[in-house]
Amino acid sequence: MKLYIAAPWVHRDKAQKVALEFENNGHDITEKWWLHKDVGQDQMDKDAEEMASQAKADEIGVLNADHFIFLNLAYSEGKCVELGMALSEGTPILAVGQRAMNVFHYHLRVKWVETVEEALERIGRVKRIRKKAETAYTGIA
C-alpha cells in the first residue's frame, strides 16, 4: 500500500526509520519529506521558493496515500496540517502514540495504536484483506 508518514520535523530521523520498516514490509512511501533540505526556521522567508516546493511535495504525498500514518511524537503544526488534509480526503488514518490536546485526535476516523509494531501489524492486515478482495473481484466473470 501507499503510505504517508507524518511526524514532527525534529523527529525526522525516527520517521525515516519507521518508513523503512514499512518499506521492508512491502509498502511504498508517497513522500520522503525527511530528505528535504533543512532550511531552518530563521531562514524560511529567505528561501520561500524552497519552502513552497516542499509544501507542495508533502501535499501531493498526503493526497496520493492509501493510508496516513501519524507519529505523534511531539507538538508539530506541520503534521497537524497534514492530518487535516488526510481527513478532508477521507484517507484512512492510523495514529501512533498518545492523543494530545487536539480536537482532531478524537475524530472517529483517527484510529490509535501505541506502537509502530502495532501499526505495522494493522496496516499489514488491511493490505492482506485488500489483496483478497481484489483477487475475489477479478475472479468474477
Salt bridges, closest charged atoms under 4 A:
GLU23 OE2 - LYS32 NZ 2.88
GLU31 OE2 - HIS36 NE2 3.45
ASP38 OD2 - ARG12 NH2 3.06
ASP47 OD2 - LYS37 NZ 2.79
ASP58 OD1 - HIS36 NE2 2.87
GLU59 OE1 - LYS56 NZ 3.24
GLU121 OE1 - ARG125 NH2 2.41
